[in-house]
Amino acid sequence: MAEKLAKGARISGGQRDKLASDLKKKYESGRSIRELATETGRSYGFVHRVLSESGANLRGRGGATRGKAKKKS
């Protein structure tokens, strides 16, 4: 399990690079952003931003999506 980070603590420099690398590996091996956020004690938005900055290929949302409503004739 990843080390919990202090809530609201600023993560920068080498520490952020290491965190980004670790999160990217875990995400690309199938873990979800929500799982990684819970594991690290950070928000979904923080993890999403770090993954984006690290160049991770983010997956699309799962589940059903709404299409255009069919017109009734």
Distance bins in CASP14 RR format, pairs under 12 A and 6 or more apart:
PFRMAT RR
TARGET T0000
AUTHOR 0000-0000-0000
RMODE 2
METHOD distances of the structure
MODEL  1
1 22 0 0 0 0 0 1 0 0 0 0 0
1 26 0 0 0 0 0 1 0 0 0 0 0
1 31 0 0 0 0 0 1 0 0 0 0 0
1 35 0 0 0 0 0 1 0 0 0 0 0
1 36 0 0 0 0 0 1 0 0 0 0 0
1 38 0 0 0 0 0 1 0 0 0 0 0
1 39 1 0 0 1 0 0 0 0 0 0 0
1 40 0 0 0 0 1 0 0 0 0 0 0
1 41 0 0 0 0 0 1 0 0 0 0 0
2 18 0 0 0 0 0 1 0 0 0 0 0
2 19 0 0 0 0 1 0 0 0 0 0 0
2 21 0 0 0 0 0 1 0 0 0 0 0
2 22 1 0 0 1 0 0 0 0 0 0 0
2 23 0 0 0 0 1 0 0 0 0 0 0
2 25 0 0 0 0 0 1 0 0 0 0 0
2 26 1 0 0 1 0 0 0 0 0 0 0
2 27 0 0 0 0 0 1 0 0 0 0 0
2 31 0 0 0 0 0 1 0 0 0 0 0
2 35 0 0 0 0 0 1 0 0 0 0 0
2 36 1 0 0 1 0 0 0 0 0 0 0
2 37 0 0 0 0 0 1 0 0 0 0 0
2 38 0 0 0 0 1 0 0 0 0 0 0
2 39 1 0 1 0 0 0 0 0 0 0 0
2 40 1 0 1 0 0 0 0 0 0 0 0
2 41 0 0 0 0 1 0 0 0 0 0 0
2 42 0 0 0 0 1 0 0 0 0 0 0
2 47 0 0 0 0 0 1 0 0 0 0 0
3 9 0 0 0 0 0 1 0 0 0 0 0
3 11 0 0 0 0 0 1 0 0 0 0 0
3 15 0 0 0 0 0 1 0 0 0 0 0
3 18 0 0 0 0 0 1 0 0 0 0 0
3 19 0 0 0 0 1 0 0 0 0 0 0
3 22 0 0 0 0 1 0 0 0 0 0 0
3 39 0 0 0 0 1 0 0 0 0 0 0
3 40 1 0 0 1 0 0 0 0 0 0 0
3 41 0 0 0 0 1 0 0 0 0 0 0
3 42 0 0 0 0 0 1 0 0 0 0 0
4 19 0 0 0 0 0 1 0 0 0 0 0
4 36 0 0 0 0 0 1 0 0 0 0 0
4 37 0 0 0 0 0 1 0 0 0 0 0
4 38 0 0 0 0 1 0 0 0 0 0 0
4 39 1 0 0 1 0 0 0 0 0 0 0
4 40 1 0 0 1 0 0 0 0 0 0 0
4 41 1 0 1 0 0 0 0 0 0 0 0
4 42 0 0 0 0 1 0 0 0 0 0 0
5 11 1 0 0 1 0 0 0 0 0 0 0
5 15 0 0 0 0 1 0 0 0 0 0 0
5 16 0 0 0 0 0 1 0 0 0 0 0
5 18 0 0 0 0 0 1 0 0 0 0 0
5 19 1 0 0 1 0 0 0 0 0 0 0
5 22 0 0 0 0 0 1 0 0 0 0 0
5 23 0 0 0 0 0 1 0 0 0 0 0
5 36 0 0 0 0 0 1 0 0 0 0 0
5 37 0 0 0 0 0 1 0 0 0 0 0
5 38 0 0 0 0 0 1 0 0 0 0 0
5 39 0 0 0 0 0 1 0 0 0 0 0
5 40 1 0 1 0 0 0 0 0 0 0 0
5 41 1 0 0 1 0 0 0 0 0 0 0
5 42 1 0 1 0 0 0 0 0 0 0 0
5 43 0 0 0 0 0 1 0 0 0 0 0
5 46 0 0 0 0 1 0 0 0 0 0 0
5 47 0 0 0 0 0 1 0 0 0 0 0
5 50 0 0 0 0 0 1 0 0 0 0 0
6 15 0 0 0 0 0 1 0 0 0 0 0
6 40 0 0 0 0 0 1 0 0 0 0 0
6 41 0 0 0 0 1 0 0 0 0 0 0
6 42 0 0 0 0 1 0 0 0 0 0 0
7 37 0 0 0 0 0 1 0 0 0 0 0
7 40 0 0 0 0 0 1 0 0 0 0 0
7 41 1 0 0 1 0 0 0 0 0 0 0
7 42 1 0 0 1 0 0 0 0 0 0 0
7 43 0 0 0 0 1 0 0 0 0 0 0
7 46 0 0 0 0 0 1 0 0 0 0 0
8 40 0 0 0 0 0 1 0 0 0 0 0
8 41 0 0 0 0 1 0 0 0 0 0 0
8 42 0 0 0 0 1 0 0 0 0 0 0
8 43 0 0 0 0 1 0 0 0 0 0 0
8 46 0 0 0 0 1 0 0 0 0 0 0
9 15 0 0 0 0 1 0 0 0 0 0 0
9 16 0 0 0 0 0 1 0 0 0 0 0
9 19 0 0 0 0 0 1 0 0 0 0 0
9 40 0 0 0 0 0 1 0 0 0 0 0
9 41 0 0 0 0 0 1 0 0 0 0 0
9 42 0 0 0 0 1 0 0 0 0 0 0
9 46 0 0 0 0 0 1 0 0 0 0 0
10 16 0 0 0 0 1 0 0 0 0 0 0
10 19 0 0 0 0 0 1 0 0 0 0 0
10 42 0 0 0 0 0 1 0 0 0 0 0
10 46 0 0 0 0 0 1 0 0 0 0 0
11 17 0 0 0 0 1 0 0 0 0 0 0
11 18 0 0 0 0 1 0 0 0 0 0 0
11 19 1 0 0 1 0 0 0 0 0 0 0
11 20 0 0 0 0 1 0 0 0 0 0 0
11 22 0 0 0 0 0 1 0 0 0 0 0
11 23 0 0 0 0 0 1 0 0 0 0 0
11 40 0 0 0 0 1 0 0 0 0 0 0
11 41 0 0 0 0 0 1 0 0 0 0 0
11 42 0 0 0 0 1 0 0 0 0 0 0
11 46 0 0 0 0 1 0 0 0 0 0 0
11 47 0 0 0 0 0 1 0 0 0 0 0
11 49 0 0 0 0 0 1 0 0 0 0 0
11 50 0 0 0 0 1 0 0 0 0 0 0
11 53 0 0 0 0 0 1 0 0 0 0 0
12 18 0 0 0 0 0 1 0 0 0 0 0
12 19 0 0 0 0 0 1 0 0 0 0 0
12 20 0 0 0 0 0 1 0 0 0 0 0
12 50 0 0 0 0 0 1 0 0 0 0 0
12 53 0 0 0 0 0 1 0 0 0 0 0
13 19 0 0 0 0 1 0 0 0 0 0 0
13 20 0 0 0 0 1 0 0 0 0 0 0
13 53 0 0 0 0 0 1 0 0 0 0 0
14 20 0 0 0 0 1 0 0 0 0 0 0
14 21 0 0 0 0 1 0 0 0 0 0 0
14 22 0 0 0 0 0 1 0 0 0 0 0
15 21 0 0 0 0 0 1 0 0 0 0 0
15 22 0 0 0 0 0 1 0 0 0 0 0
15 50 0 0 0 0 0 1 0 0 0 0 0
16 22 0 0 0 0 0 1 0 0 0 0 0
16 23 0 0 0 0 0 1 0 0 0 0 0
16 42 0 0 0 0 0 1 0 0 0 0 0
16 46 0 0 0 0 0 1 0 0 0 0 0
16 49 0 0 0 0 0 1 0 0 0 0 0
16 50 1 0 0 1 0 0 0 0 0 0 0
16 53 0 0 0 0 1 0 0 0 0 0 0
16 54 0 0 0 0 1 0 0 0 0 0 0
17 23 0 0 0 0 0 1 0 0 0 0 0
17 24 0 0 0 0 0 1 0 0 0 0 0
17 50 0 0 0 0 1 0 0 0 0 0 0
17 53 0 0 0 0 1 0 0 0 0 0 0
17 54 0 0 0 0 1 0 0 0 0 0 0
18 24 0 0 0 0 0 1 0 0 0 0 0
18 25 0 0 0 0 0 1 0 0 0 0 0
18 50 0 0 0 0 0 1 0 0 0 0 0
18 54 0 0 0 0 0 1 0 0 0 0 0
19 25 0 0 0 0 0 1 0 0 0 0 0
19 26 0 0 0 0 0 1 0 0 0 0 0
19 27 0 0 0 0 0 1 0 0 0 0 0
19 36 0 0 0 0 0 1 0 0 0 0 0
19 39 0 0 0 0 0 1 0 0 0 0 0
19 40 1 0 0 1 0 0 0 0 0 0 0
19 41 0 0 0 0 0 1 0 0 0 0 0
19 42 0 0 0 0 1 0 0 0 0 0 0
19 46 0 0 0 0 1 0 0 0 0 0 0
19 47 0 0 0 0 1 0 0 0 0 0 0
19 49 0 0 0 0 0 1 0 0 0 0 0
19 50 1 0 0 1 0 0 0 0 0 0 0
19 51 0 0 0 0 0 1 0 0 0 0 0
19 53 0 0 0 0 0 1 0 0 0 0 0
19 54 0 0 0 0 1 0 0 0 0 0 0
20 26 0 0 0 0 0 1 0 0 0 0 0
20 27 0 0 0 0 0 1 0 0 0 0 0
20 36 0 0 0 0 0 1 0 0 0 0 0
20 40 0 0 0 0 0 1 0 0 0 0 0
20 42 0 0 0 0 0 1 0 0 0 0 0
20 46 0 0 0 0 0 1 0 0 0 0 0
20 47 0 0 0 0 1 0 0 0 0 0 0
20 48 0 0 0 0 0 1 0 0 0 0 0
20 49 0 0 0 0 1 0 0 0 0 0 0
20 50 1 0 1 0 0 0 0 0 0 0 0
20 51 1 0 0 1 0 0 0 0 0 0 0
20 52 0 0 0 0 1 0 0 0 0 0 0
20 53 1 0 0 1 0 0 0 0 0 0 0
20 54 1 1 0 0 0 0 0 0 0 0 0
20 55 0 0 0 0 1 0 0 0 0 0 0
20 56 0 0 0 0 1 0 0 0 0 0 0
21 27 0 0 0 0 0 1 0 0 0 0 0
21 28 0 0 0 0 0 1 0 0 0 0 0
21 50 0 0 0 0 1 0 0 0 0 0 0
21 51 0 0 0 0 0 1 0 0 0 0 0
21 53 0 0 0 0 0 1 0 0 0 0 0
21 54 1 0 0 1 0 0 0 0 0 0 0
21 55 0 0 0 0 0 1 0 0 0 0 0
21 56 0 0 0 0 0 1 0 0 0 0 0
22 28 0 0 0 0 0 1 0 0 0 0 0
22 29 0 0 0 0 0 1 0 0 0 0 0
22 31 0 0 0 0 0 1 0 0 0 0 0
22 36 0 0 0 0 1 0 0 0 0 0 0
22 39 0 0 0 0 0 1 0 0 0 0 0
22 40 0 0 0 0 1 0 0 0 0 0 0
22 47 0 0 0 0 0 1 0 0 0 0 0
22 50 0 0 0 0 1 0 0 0 0 0 0
22 51 0 0 0 0 0 1 0 0 0 0 0
22 54 0 0 0 0 1 0 0 0 0 0 0
22 56 0 0 0 0 0 1 0 0 0 0 0
23 29 0 0 0 0 0 1 0 0 0 0 0
23 30 0 0 0 0 0 1 0 0 0 0 0
23 31 0 0 0 0 1 0 0 0 0 0 0
23 32 0 0 0 0 0 1 0 0 0 0 0
23 33 0 0 0 0 1 0 0 0 0 0 0
23 35 0 0 0 0 0 1 0 0 0 0 0
23 36 1 0 1 0 0 0 0 0 0 0 0
23 37 0 0 0 0 1 0 0 0 0 0 0
23 39 0 0 0 0 1 0 0 0 0 0 0
23 40 1 0 0 1 0 0 0 0 0 0 0
23 41 0 0 0 0 0 1 0 0 0 0 0
23 42 0 0 0 0 1 0 0 0 0 0 0
23 45 0 0 0 0 0 1 0 0 0 0 0
23 46 0 0 0 0 1 0 0 0 0 0 0
23 47 1 0 0 1 0 0 0 0 0 0 0
23 48 0 0 0 0 1 0 0 0 0 0 0
23 49 0 0 0 0 0 1 0 0 0 0 0
23 50 1 0 1 0 0 0 0 0 0 0 0
23 51 1 0 1 0 0 0 0 0 0 0 0
23 52 0 0 0 0 0 1 0 0 0 0 0
23 53 0 0 0 0 0 1 0 0 0 0 0
23 54 1 0 0 1 0 0 0 0 0 0 0
23 55 0 0 0 0 0 1 0 0 0 0 0
23 56 1 0 0 1 0 0 0 0 0 0 0
23 58 0 0 0 0 0 1 0 0 0 0 0
24 30 0 0 0 0 0 1 0 0 0 0 0
24 31 0 0 0 0 0 1 0 0 0 0 0
24 33 0 0 0 0 0 1 0 0 0 0 0
24 36 0 0 0 0 1 0 0 0 0 0 0
24 47 0 0 0 0 0 1 0 0 0 0 0
24 50 0 0 0 0 1 0 0 0 0 0 0
24 51 1 0 0 1 0 0 0 0 0 0 0
24 52 0 0 0 0 0 1 0 0 0 0 0
24 53 0 0 0 0 1 0 0 0 0 0 0
24 54 1 0 1 0 0 0 0 0 0 0 0
24 55 1 0 0 1 0 0 0 0 0 0 0
24 56 1 0 1 0 0 0 0 0 0 0 0
24 57 0 0 0 0 1 0 0 0 0 0 0
24 58 0 0 0 0 0 1 0 0 0 0 0
25 31 0 0 0 0 1 0 0 0 0 0 0
25 36 0 0 0 0 0 1 0 0 0 0 0
25 51 0 0 0 0 0 1 0 0 0 0 0
25 54 0 0 0 0 1 0 0 0 0 0 0
25 56 0 0 0 0 1 0 0 0 0 0 0
26 32 0 0 0 0 1 0 0 0 0 0 0
26 33 0 0 0 0 0 1 0 0 0 0 0
26 35 0 0 0 0 1 0 0 0 0 0 0
26 36 1 0 1 0 0 0 0 0 0 0 0
26 37 0 0 0 0 0 1 0 0 0 0 0
26 39 0 0 0 0 1 0 0 0 0 0 0
26 40 0 0 0 0 1 0 0 0 0 0 0
26 47 0 0 0 0 0 1 0 0 0 0 0
26 50 0 0 0 0 0 1 0 0 0 0 0
26 51 0 0 0 0 1 0 0 0 0 0 0
26 54 0 0 0 0 0 1 0 0 0 0 0
26 56 0 0 0 0 1 0 0 0 0 0 0
27 33 1 0 0 1 0 0 0 0 0 0 0
27 34 0 0 0 0 0 1 0 0 0 0 0
27 35 0 0 0 0 1 0 0 0 0 0 0
27 36 1 0 0 1 0 0 0 0 0 0 0
27 37 0 0 0 0 0 1 0 0 0 0 0
27 39 0 0 0 0 0 1 0 0 0 0 0
27 40 0 0 0 0 0 1 0 0 0 0 0
27 47 0 0 0 0 1 0 0 0 0 0 0
27 48 0 0 0 0 1 0 0 0 0 0 0
27 50 0 0 0 0 1 0 0 0 0 0 0
27 51 1 0 1 0 0 0 0 0 0 0 0
27 52 0 0 0 0 0 1 0 0 0 0 0
27 54 0 0 0 0 1 0 0 0 0 0 0
27 55 0 0 0 0 0 1 0 0 0 0 0
27 56 1 0 1 0 0 0 0 0 0 0 0
27 57 0 0 0 0 1 0 0 0 0 0 0
27 58 0 0 0 0 1 0 0 0 0 0 0
27 59 0 0 0 0 1 0 0 0 0 0 0
28 36 0 0 0 0 0 1 0 0 0 0 0
28 51 0 0 0 0 1 0 0 0 0 0 0
28 54 0 0 0 0 0 1 0 0 0 0 0
28 55 0 0 0 0 0 1 0 0 0 0 0
28 56 1 0 0 1 0 0 0 0 0 0 0
28 57 1 0 0 1 0 0 0 0 0 0 0
28 58 0 0 0 0 0 1 0 0 0 0 0
28 59 0 0 0 0 1 0 0 0 0 0 0
29 35 0 0 0 0 0 1 0 0 0 0 0
29 36 0 0 0 0 0 1 0 0 0 0 0
29 56 0 0 0 0 0 1 0 0 0 0 0
30 36 0 0 0 0 0 1 0 0 0 0 0
30 56 0 0 0 0 0 1 0 0 0 0 0
30 57 0 0 0 0 0 1 0 0 0 0 0
30 58 0 0 0 0 0 1 0 0 0 0 0
30 59 0 0 0 0 1 0 0 0 0 0 0
31 37 0 0 0 0 0 1 0 0 0 0 0
31 38 0 0 0 0 0 1 0 0 0 0 0
31 39 0 0 0 0 1 0 0 0 0 0 0
31 40 0 0 0 0 0 1 0 0 0 0 0
31 47 0 0 0 0 0 1 0 0 0 0 0
31 51 0 0 0 0 0 1 0 0 0 0 0
31 56 0 0 0 0 0 1 0 0 0 0 0
31 59 0 0 0 0 0 1 0 0 0 0 0
32 38 0 0 0 0 1 0 0 0 0 0 0
32 39 0 0 0 0 0 1 0 0 0 0 0
32 44 0 0 0 0 1 0 0 0 0 0 0
32 47 0 0 0 0 1 0 0 0 0 0 0
32 48 0 0 0 0 0 1 0 0 0 0 0
32 51 0 0 0 0 0 1 0 0 0 0 0
32 58 0 0 0 0 0 1 0 0 0 0 0
32 59 0 0 0 0 1 0 0 0 0 0 0
32 60 0 0 0 0 0 1 0 0 0 0 0
32 61 0 0 0 0 0 1 0 0 0 0 0
32 62 0 0 0 0 1 0 0 0 0 0 0
33 39 0 0 0 0 0 1 0 0 0 0 0
33 40 0 0 0 0 0 1 0 0 0 0 0
33 42 0 0 0 0 0 1 0 0 0 0 0
33 43 0 0 0 0 0 1 0 0 0 0 0
33 44 1 0 1 0 0 0 0 0 0 0 0
33 45 1 0 0 1 0 0 0 0 0 0 0
33 46 0 0 0 0 1 0 0 0 0 0 0
33 47 1 0 1 0 0 0 0 0 0 0 0
33 48 1 0 1 0 0 0 0 0 0 0 0
33 49 0 0 0 0 0 1 0 0 0 0 0
33 50 0 0 0 0 1 0 0 0 0 0 0
33 51 1 0 0 1 0 0 0 0 0 0 0
33 52 0 0 0 0 0 1 0 0 0 0 0
33 56 0 0 0 0 1 0 0 0 0 0 0
33 58 0 0 0 0 1 0 0 0 0 0 0
33 59 0 0 0 0 1 0 0 0 0 0 0
33 60 0 0 0 0 0 1 0 0 0 0 0
33 61 0 0 0 0 0 1 0 0 0 0 0
34 40 0 0 0 0 0 1 0 0 0 0 0
34 41 0 0 0 0 0 1 0 0 0 0 0
34 42 0 0 0 0 0 1 0 0 0 0 0
34 43 0 0 0 0 0 1 0 0 0 0 0
34 44 1 0 0 1 0 0 0 0 0 0 0
34 45 0 0 0 0 0 1 0 0 0 0 0
34 47 0 0 0 0 1 0 0 0 0 0 0
34 48 0 0 0 0 1 0 0 0 0 0 0
34 61 0 0 0 0 0 1 0 0 0 0 0
35 41 0 0 0 0 0 1 0 0 0 0 0
35 42 0 0 0 0 0 1 0 0 0 0 0
35 44 0 0 0 0 0 1 0 0 0 0 0
35 47 0 0 0 0 1 0 0 0 0 0 0
36 42 0 0 0 0 1 0 0 0 0 0 0
36 43 0 0 0 0 0 1 0 0 0 0 0
36 44 0 0 0 0 1 0 0 0 0 0 0
36 45 0 0 0 0 0 1 0 0 0 0 0
36 46 0 0 0 0 1 0 0 0 0 0 0
36 47 1 0 1 0 0 0 0 0 0 0 0
36 48 0 0 0 0 1 0 0 0 0 0 0
36 50 0 0 0 0 1 0 0 0 0 0 0
36 51 0 0 0 0 1 0 0 0 0 0 0
36 54 0 0 0 0 0 1 0 0 0 0 0
36 56 0 0 0 0 0 1 0 0 0 0 0
37 43 1 0 0 1 0 0 0 0 0 0 0
37 44 1 0 1 0 0 0 0 0 0 0 0
37 45 1 0 0 1 0 0 0 0 0 0 0
37 46 1 0 0 1 0 0 0 0 0 0 0
37 47 1 0 1 0 0 0 0 0 0 0 0
37 48 0 0 0 0 1 0 0 0 0 0 0
37 49 0 0 0 0 0 1 0 0 0 0 0
37 50 0 0 0 0 0 1 0 0 0 0 0
37 51 0 0 0 0 0 1 0 0 0 0 0
38 44 0 0 0 0 1 0 0 0 0 0 0
38 47 0 0 0 0 1 0 0 0 0 0 0
39 47 0 0 0 0 1 0 0 0 0 0 0
40 46 0 0 0 0 1 0 0 0 0 0 0
40 47 1 0 0 1 0 0 0 0 0 0 0
40 50 0 0 0 0 1 0 0 0 0 0 0
40 51 0 0 0 0 0 1 0 0 0 0 0
41 47 0 0 0 0 1 0 0 0 0 0 0
42 48 0 0 0 0 0 1 0 0 0 0 0
42 49 0 0 0 0 1 0 0 0 0 0 0
42 50 0 0 0 0 1 0 0 0 0 0 0
42 51 0 0 0 0 0 1 0 0 0 0 0
43 49 0 0 0 0 1 0 0 0 0 0 0
43 50 0 0 0 0 0 1 0 0 0 0 0
44 50 0 0 0 0 0 1 0 0 0 0 0
44 51 0 0 0 0 0 1 0 0 0 0 0
45 51 0 0 0 0 1 0 0 0 0 0 0
45 52 0 0 0 0 1 0 0 0 0 0 0
45 53 0 0 0 0 0 1 0 0 0 0 0
45 58 0 0 0 0 0 1 0 0 0 0 0
46 52 0 0 0 0 0 1 0 0 0 0 0
46 53 0 0 0 0 0 1 0 0 0 0 0
47 53 0 0 0 0 0 1 0 0 0 0 0
47 54 0 0 0 0 0 1 0 0 0 0 0
47 56 0 0 0 0 0 1 0 0 0 0 0
47 58 0 0 0 0 0 1 0 0 0 0 0
48 54 0 0 0 0 0 1 0 0 0 0 0
48 55 0 0 0 0 0 1 0 0 0 0 0
48 56 0 0 0 0 1 0 0 0 0 0 0
48 58 1 0 0 1 0 0 0 0 0 0 0
48 59 0 0 0 0 0 1 0 0 0 0 0
48 60 0 0 0 0 0 1 0 0 0 0 0
49 55 0 0 0 0 0 1 0 0 0 0 0
49 56 0 0 0 0 0 1 0 0 0 0 0
49 58 0 0 0 0 0 1 0 0 0 0 0
50 56 0 0 0 0 1 0 0 0 0 0 0
50 58 0 0 0 0 0 1 0 0 0 0 0
51 57 0 0 0 0 1 0 0 0 0 0 0
51 58 1 0 0 1 0 0 0 0 0 0 0
51 59 0 0 0 0 0 1 0 0 0 0 0
52 58 1 0 0 1 0 0 0 0 0 0 0
END
